[in-house]
Amino acid sequence: MRKAVKQSERLLREVARWRQRLAARLPDIDAHDLDLILWSLLRRRYGGHLHFLLRRRKDGVYVR
């Protein structure tokens, strides 16, 4: 249990770090959407198994 909490906390720190680095470069992406994208990409690295790619529709919305 302790290891899982430690991994979760590390994942949250990494998502926050990458959000800070990328937010200014990707102003068209909503902050919450960016969090979801980063979480899904980094999750596998920190013990998760779900990994999916997103694409941008013509109206600017990102979808799976």
Summary of the structure (lengths in Angstrom):
residues: 64
radius of gyration: 13.0
end to end distance: 31.0
largest distance: 43.9
contacts: 134
relative contact order: 0.15
helix: 58%
strand: 6%
